[in-house]
Amino acid sequence: MNLKEIEKELGFPIEIVEEGRTKVIVPRMSEYLRPDGVYEPSHAPVFYNPRAKFNRDVAVVIGKALREELGRLDVLEPLAGSGVRSVRYARECDATKVLAVDVDPLAVKLIEFNALINNVYDKIKVLNNDANAVLHSRELRGGYFDLVDVDPFGSPMPFADGAIRATRRRGIVAFTATDTAPLTGAKPQSALRKYWSAVKRTPFSKELAIRVLIGAVVRVASVREVSLRPEIAFFKDYYVRVELRLDRGAGRTDQTLAQLGYLAYDERNYDVRVLEGFPLPKEVPKGYTVLGPLWLGNLTGPLSERALKYEEFPKVVEFIKRIRMEDEIGVPYSYKIEKVASLLHTHMPSPRLVVEKLREIGYKAVLAHYDHTAVKTNAPREDVFKVVKELSPL
Ligand SMILES: C[S@@+](CC[C@H](N)C(=O)[O-])C[C@H]1O[C@@H](n2cnc3c(N)ncnc32)[C@H](O)[C@@H]1O
């Protein structure tokens, strides 16, 4: 079949794009523009977003590391869209099998063509069904998976329990969330409904978003005495992505729950306290805004270290290194330098210089992966303020 015939079969204009080592058929993006001329994935007959390529690159790198560790990789993608992610798992991670599911029959047709043109038709099974029906039915999905990748519109929470059910012990369950408004505190009531967490706007909202999402899925898993620990978790562009290692047992689950807690934030002084303790924080300082429950532990795990050898993905490797450095600092929030400067009634110095100065005086410091104007450091607040004042241009 040539492209013209495939286009006719699908009934919408198409083009071929390249991601990693994979070429896929997607809706012809120039046909689905917003009035301002920008491509709008949700206008297309089947969803494909080129801006999510980095998300898929990270997925492939972690998938490769898991494939190597297990000597096998059975993948389930319950909301597969164009199938680009599933095909990349099959081709680039050499997945042993992939089950791609979408409720939209047109998406299913496109996934089948994409599996065919990439010569992975024998590895990929495509199901036209509801994600939760498949996730919750062992019979429909045909067993358990080493990697379940949930990448829906908006919040992944409606699929969290099913995804956890479908994942093997020592496997990975991955979630993308694009509903950053609730997760960053722009819509606190929505955050309460979807993530059972108190989230307010802070200068380190993007870090809160990552930690609130992990905290929520950890609690969903605990119902089944399943523990989840991040292998890699981050905020990028317009989404949060978390990939978590799954294990079973009441003891392990209790250990993960012990890493939940709260942050207390005093807006007038940019003073942040870590409040350990779940379900109740050990103590709450007066006059502070309490945020959480959320995950206080690391955002990376051992698999992320093993993923560093995939140098054919230099941007991903650099990115993972940065998040691993943040974990070494071990502080679950950051200082947005602009905000510190404004509290000091002074001009903002270069955040990079602040990092250098903090290191010079013996602290650990890096720019946050989610905000290049925010500094993560183990320096006490007073020293961060002192350095910002010292370095400020006026
Ligand atoms: C954000 S897109 C998926 C993008 C894809 N994962 C990727 O990496 O390109 C979400 C997809 O979920 C599908 N979908 C929405 N609700 C669903 C449901 N309840 N069950 C299965 N698929 C669903 C939509 O048709 C759409 O194709």
PDBQT file of the ligand as one rigid body, heavy atoms in Angstrom, charges set to zero:
ROOT
HETATM    1  C1  LIG A 401      -3.220  12.244  24.803  1.00  0.00    +0.000 C 
HETATM    2  S1  LIG A 401      -3.808  11.074  23.647  1.00  0.00    +0.000 S 
HETATM    3  C2  LIG A 401      -2.605   9.810  23.672  1.00  0.00    +0.000 C 
HETATM    4  C3  LIG A 401      -1.288  10.163  23.080  1.00  0.00    +0.000 C 
HETATM    5  C4  LIG A 401      -0.297   9.035  23.004  1.00  0.00    +0.000 C 
HETATM    6  N1  LIG A 401      -0.184   8.335  24.262  1.00  0.00    +0.000 N 
HETATM    7  C5  LIG A 401       1.059   9.536  22.517  1.00  0.00    +0.000 C 
HETATM    8  O1  LIG A 401       2.103   9.344  23.182  1.00  0.00    +0.000 OA
HETATM    9  O2  LIG A 401       1.087  10.148  21.436  1.00  0.00    +0.000 OA
HETATM   10  C6  LIG A 401      -5.158  10.322  24.465  1.00  0.00    +0.000 C 
HETATM   11  C7  LIG A 401      -5.854   9.221  23.688  1.00  0.00    +0.000 C 
HETATM   12  O3  LIG A 401      -6.745   8.552  24.576  1.00  0.00    +0.000 OA
HETATM   13  C8  LIG A 401      -7.881   8.142  23.870  1.00  0.00    +0.000 C 
HETATM   14  N2  LIG A 401      -8.933   7.926  24.878  1.00  0.00    +0.000 N 
HETATM   15  C9  LIG A 401      -9.648   8.867  25.556  1.00  0.00    +0.000 A 
HETATM   16  N3  LIG A 401     -10.434   8.259  26.469  1.00  0.00    +0.000 NA
HETATM   17  C10 LIG A 401     -10.184   6.928  26.390  1.00  0.00    +0.000 A 
HETATM   18  C11 LIG A 401     -10.666   5.804  27.086  1.00  0.00    +0.000 A 
HETATM   19  N4  LIG A 401     -11.563   5.923  28.071  1.00  0.00    +0.000 N 
HETATM   20  N5  LIG A 401     -10.182   4.588  26.755  1.00  0.00    +0.000 NA
HETATM   21  C12 LIG A 401      -9.254   4.443  25.751  1.00  0.00    +0.000 A 
HETATM   22  N6  LIG A 401      -8.780   5.488  25.065  1.00  0.00    +0.000 NA
HETATM   23  C13 LIG A 401      -9.227   6.714  25.367  1.00  0.00    +0.000 A 
HETATM   24  C14 LIG A 401      -8.142   9.227  22.875  1.00  0.00    +0.000 C 
HETATM   25  O4  LIG A 401      -8.880   8.721  21.760  1.00  0.00    +0.000 OA
HETATM   26  C15 LIG A 401      -6.707   9.654  22.512  1.00  0.00    +0.000 C 
HETATM   27  O5  LIG A 401      -6.276   9.000  21.353  1.00  0.00    +0.000 OA
ENDROOT
TORSDOF 0
